[in-house]
Amino acid sequence: SQQGEEDPQALSIQEGENATMNCSYKTSINNLQWYRQNSGRGLVHLILIRSNEREKHSGRLRVTLDTSKKSSSLLITASRAADTASYFCATDTGGTSYGKLTFGQGTILTVHP
Amino acid sequence: DAGITQSPRHKVTETGTPVTLRCHQTENHRYMYWYRQDPGHGLRLIHYSYGVKDTDKGEVSDGYSVSRSKTEDFLLTLESATSSQTSVYFCAISRGLSYEQYFGPGTRLTVT
């Protein structure tokens, strides 16, 4: 199975609610990144969190990283219809794979107006 | 959007024909990547480049070759296309290792 696995695979919420997506991985990482992909478009970088960081914020986004549990979560607060997209976590495991990202299969988020 | 373009954006080709996809950047970033995206597999790294004429294989490199003769251009070639290479191909750039990557708009390739 893949290094990064997102949970849930799909999430449907109402506008204004919070959305939480989780990512689990298997091997130690150098950093973990979250990306968003709107239908038919390229991926857009959201947040990068390094292995020595526990939490990062960017606007309505909050990312946590728990290296002991090999997991990360992405929280989108006060969601909007425009947040509807697929969200991917990607891990950089460093070492001989330094700089190469391994992506999970993504969480499809639907925000209903 | 980061200055990344991909061409062509859509292509239909027949099995056994050679295909070249182009990625062009205006950001002068050193690192460039080619991924493919397939349902059930997410994005998988095909090849990447860490400088002009410096390339290395990714997770799914069989059947693909790359070249980078200029900082701004990274070419992906399918020497003899197969139906299993039907996919959406994304190029990405990065200013350094362990930095965020910026993605192009993608090329949808169909091999019949």
Boltz contact constraints between the chains, C-beta under 6 A:
constraints:
  - contact:
      token1: [A, 30]
      token2: [B, 98]
      max_distance: 6.0
  - contact:
      token1: [A, 31]
      token2: [B, 98]
      max_distance: 6.0
  - contact:
      token1: [A, 42]
      token2: [B, 90]
      max_distance: 6.0
  - contact:
      token1: [A, 42]
      token2: [B, 103]
      max_distance: 6.0
  - contact:
      token1: [A, 42]
      token2: [B, 104]
      max_distance: 6.0
  - contact:
      token1: [A, 42]
      token2: [B, 105]
      max_distance: 6.0
  - contact:
      token1: [A, 42]
      token2: [B, 106]
      max_distance: 6.0
  - contact:
      token1: [A, 43]
      token2: [B, 103]
      max_distance: 6.0
  - contact:
      token1: [A, 45]
      token2: [B, 100]
      max_distance: 6.0
  - contact:
      token1: [A, 48]
      token2: [B, 100]
      max_distance: 6.0
  - contact:
      token1: [A, 92]
      token2: [B, 98]
      max_distance: 6.0
  - contact:
      token1: [A, 98]
      token2: [B, 97]
      max_distance: 6.0
  - contact:
      token1: [A, 99]
      token2: [B, 97]
      max_distance: 6.0
  - contact:
      token1: [A, 100]
      token2: [B, 45]
      max_distance: 6.0
  - contact:
      token1: [A, 103]
      token2: [B, 42]
      max_distance: 6.0
  - contact:
      token1: [A, 103]
      token2: [B, 43]
      max_distance: 6.0
  - contact:
      token1: [A, 104]
      token2: [B, 42]
      max_distance: 6.0
  - contact:
      token1: [A, 105]
      token2: [B, 42]
      max_distance: 6.0
